[in-house]
């Protein structure tokens, strides 16, 4: 998973929760340490915006449960958002990745619409397009 830090941190947590659920369904449960490690890796790879909070997590000796991890990084996200540190302009990582993802989606949409034009005539069933 690639995490865009301009989006809510709960997206990471829900993906990890899904992974934990799938592990339980497969009778191959993940440990708390594995869940934290995976989420830590995802957050660490999103750029330097969370570096201070990652270091603070590393200094913790107690309270290192999955719930504590989520609480710690929700607070981090809220602080970063409140200070304006989560704008796309401020991201040192993810800008190129984010732009590439948007570009890819736009290109796919354009190709889809071009196929509709060539196979079905003018697009009239999508009211937000003008011929």
C-alpha positions, -999 to +999 in steps of 0.1 A: +000+000+000+012+035-008-002+061+016-008+096+005-003+117+037-028+143+026-055+117+031-068+105+065-044+081+084-074+059+091-071+046+055-039+029+066-055+015+097-085+001+079-063-017+054-043-032+083-075-042+100-087-058+068-054-077+067-059-089+103-094-100+095-082-119+064-055-136+085-081-147+110-104-160+083-075-180+068-067-193+103-033-176+100-036-147+123-012-118+123+004-107+156+002-072+170+039-067+162+032-077+126+003-052+123+023-024+138+053-032+116+033-032+084+016+001+093+049+016+104+064+007+071+036+022+052+038+055+071+075+056+070+075+053+032+051+082+027+079+108+031+093+127+060+061+144+072+056+118+100+093+114+109+090+131+143+060+109+152+078+078+141+108+086+163+084+093+192+068+059+186+103+042+185+111+058+219+081+042+236+088+014+259+052+007+271+018+010+254+029-005+221-004-022+212-022-018+178-047+005+195-020+026+210-003+028+176-035+040+160-041+066+187-006+079+184-008+084+147-043+097+147-030+124+171-001+130+148-024+133+117-046+158+136-016+179+146-002+179+111-035+188+096-041+216+122-007+231+113-012+229+076+016+204+071-005+180+051-010+200+020+002+186-013+025+216-017+043+205+015+048+169+006+084+159-003+073+124-012+042+114-029+039+144-052+053+126-082+034+094-071+002+114-065+005+132-098+013+099-116-018+083-101-040+112-111-025+112-146-030+075-149-067+077-139-073+107-162-057+088-191-077+057-184-109+078-183-100+095-216-093+062-233-126+047-220-145+077-234-126+075-267-136+039-270-172+048-263-170+075-291-155+051-316-178+022-308-211+038-299-211+072-316-212+105-296-215+102-259-249+114-250-256+093-219-231+113-198-246+147-191-214+163-178-197+160-212-203+184-241-197+172-277 
